[in-house]
């Protein structure tokens, strides 16, 4: 498996985990009645990273296996 193909699920799982921690912190702040933490665009960045990795993977596999 190439580096691009291996990095796609790693990036997805990392982004989902970070987003989950952010949502959990927001819910805890709401239940405790304290100020909500600033929401970061983690999912949008994760989708962008996955898209770039897919483009890189397609380019790599296309150029590598050309006759």
Backbone bond lengths (Angstrom), bond angles and torsions (degrees), N, CA, C in turn:
res aa  C-N    CA-C-N  psi(-1)  N-CA   C-N-CA  omega(-1)  CA-C   N-CA-C  phi
1 X - - - 1.444 - - 1.533 107.74 -
2 X 1.331 115.16 134.96 1.463 118.89 -178.18 1.540 110.68 -77.34
3 X 1.302 115.01 169.53 1.467 120.78 -177.15 1.526 110.98 -63.97
4 X 1.318 117.04 -39.66 1.460 120.05 179.97 1.528 111.04 -64.03
5 X 1.338 115.57 -46.33 1.467 119.91 -178.38 1.535 111.48 -65.66
6 X 1.311 116.84 -34.24 1.467 120.10 179.22 1.525 111.41 -74.37
7 X 1.318 116.93 -29.64 1.465 120.27 -176.14 1.525 113.08 -78.01
8 X 1.327 118.23 -21.35 1.469 120.54 -177.26 1.530 111.58 -62.64
9 X 1.349 119.96 -52.89 1.472 117.60 179.11 1.527 113.26 -68.20
10 X 1.316 117.30 -28.26 1.468 120.18 177.29 1.527 109.82 -66.24
11 X 1.328 116.41 -45.06 1.468 120.23 178.77 1.525 111.27 -63.98
12 X 1.328 116.32 -40.27 1.467 119.86 -179.94 1.525 111.51 -64.84
13 X 1.315 117.01 -46.61 1.463 119.18 -178.26 1.527 111.69 -67.82
14 X 1.314 117.29 -36.22 1.462 120.40 177.63 1.530 110.91 -65.56
15 X 1.323 116.26 -44.18 1.462 120.11 179.10 1.517 112.42 -63.65
16 X 1.332 116.50 -41.66 1.460 119.93 179.03 1.528 110.79 -65.33
17 X 1.325 116.98 -40.76 1.467 120.33 179.26 1.530 111.02 -65.01
18 X 1.321 117.16 -43.98 1.467 119.88 179.12 1.519 111.45 -64.62
19 X 1.325 117.07 -40.17 1.459 120.25 178.35 1.525 110.71 -65.55
20 X 1.323 117.14 -39.41 1.461 120.61 178.13 1.516 112.40 -62.75
21 X 1.323 116.64 -40.97 1.469 119.98 177.40 1.526 110.93 -64.46
22 X 1.331 115.76 -37.26 1.462 119.76 179.81 1.530 110.71 -66.70
23 X 1.320 116.74 -43.48 1.472 120.85 179.37 1.524 110.11 -65.18
24 X 1.325 116.71 -40.21 1.461 120.75 179.09 1.540 110.69 -63.57
25 X 1.321 117.12 -42.21 1.463 120.18 178.68 1.529 110.68 -64.59
26 X 1.337 116.40 -37.66 1.467 120.28 178.23 1.526 110.62 -64.63
27 X 1.333 117.18 -44.02 1.468 120.55 179.93 1.522 111.59 -65.73
28 X 1.320 117.33 -39.44 1.458 120.38 178.30 1.520 110.95 -65.03
29 X 1.334 116.71 -38.24 1.460 120.00 178.48 1.527 110.67 -66.93
30 X 1.321 116.76 -39.10 1.462 119.76 178.54 1.525 111.69 -65.41
31 X 1.334 116.28 -41.66 1.465 118.75 -178.53 1.528 112.27 -71.95
32 X 1.326 116.95 -29.28 1.459 120.43 179.12 1.531 111.94 -84.50
33 X 1.316 116.25 -12.39 1.457 120.23 179.12 1.516 113.92 77.26
34 X 1.324 117.31 20.96 1.458 120.21 177.46 1.524 109.37 -100.20
35 X 1.305 115.71 174.30 1.459 120.89 -177.57 1.524 110.48 -64.54
36 X 1.324 115.65 136.49 1.458 120.94 -179.15 1.531 110.11 -71.34
37 X 1.332 117.18 141.08 1.462 118.93 176.19 1.532 110.36 -70.85
38 X 1.315 115.37 156.23 1.460 120.61 179.70 1.531 109.36 -66.86
39 X 1.317 116.09 131.59 1.462 121.63 -178.98 1.528 108.74 -84.44
40 X 1.314 115.21 126.66 1.468 121.76 179.23 1.527 108.89 -100.35
41 X 1.318 117.88 148.90 1.472 120.75 -177.62 1.535 112.07 -80.26
42 X 1.309 116.60 63.54 1.460 120.70 -174.45 1.529 111.30 -68.19
43 X 1.315 117.89 -44.38 1.467 119.61 -177.18 1.522 111.93 -66.70
44 X 1.319 117.98 -36.97 1.457 120.10 178.55 1.531 110.60 -65.66
45 X 1.316 116.41 -40.97 1.466 120.51 177.64 1.526 110.12 -65.96
46 X 1.321 116.91 -40.38 1.464 121.01 179.06 1.524 110.68 -62.19
47 X 1.327 117.38 -45.06 1.461 120.90 178.60 1.530 110.13 -62.39
48 X 1.318 117.64 -40.84 1.465 120.82 177.91 1.516 112.74 -63.46
49 X 1.316 116.34 -42.11 1.465 120.45 178.98 1.521 110.55 -65.00
50 X 1.327 117.06 -43.51 1.465 120.42 179.25 1.526 110.36 -63.56
51 X 1.324 117.18 -40.91 1.467 120.42 177.89 1.530 110.93 -60.94
52 X 1.330 116.83 -45.99 1.466 119.63 179.59 1.526 111.70 -64.63
53 X 1.319 117.00 -37.06 1.463 119.66 176.96 1.530 111.18 -66.30
54 X 1.323 117.46 -37.16 1.459 120.02 177.95 1.530 111.17 -67.45
55 X 1.318 116.96 -40.18 1.463 120.32 176.70 1.530 110.04 -64.10
56 X 1.320 116.60 -43.55 1.459 120.15 177.27 1.516 112.21 -62.46
57 X 1.315 117.10 -40.33 1.456 121.28 178.99 1.520 111.03 -65.33
58 X 1.325 117.09 -45.20 1.466 120.11 179.32 1.525 111.04 -63.13
59 X 1.330 116.88 -41.53 1.452 120.49 178.38 1.525 111.15 -64.88
60 X 1.307 116.55 -45.49 1.465 120.75 -179.70 1.522 111.41 -61.31
61 X 1.328 117.19 -47.62 1.452 120.04 -177.98 1.519 112.15 -69.11
62 X 1.336 117.27 -32.52 1.457 120.48 177.79 1.526 110.63 -68.53
63 X 1.314 116.68 -46.39 1.464 119.83 -177.16 1.536 112.33 -74.81
64 X 1.307 117.36 -29.31 1.457 120.12 -178.08 1.524 111.84 -72.83
65 X 1.322 116.73 -38.24 1.453 120.02 -172.72 1.525 113.48 -102.92
66 X 1.322 117.39 19.37 1.464 120.16 174.20 1.529 108.43 -74.20
67 X 1.335 116.45 145.06 1.483 118.07 178.61 1.502 112.85 -70.36
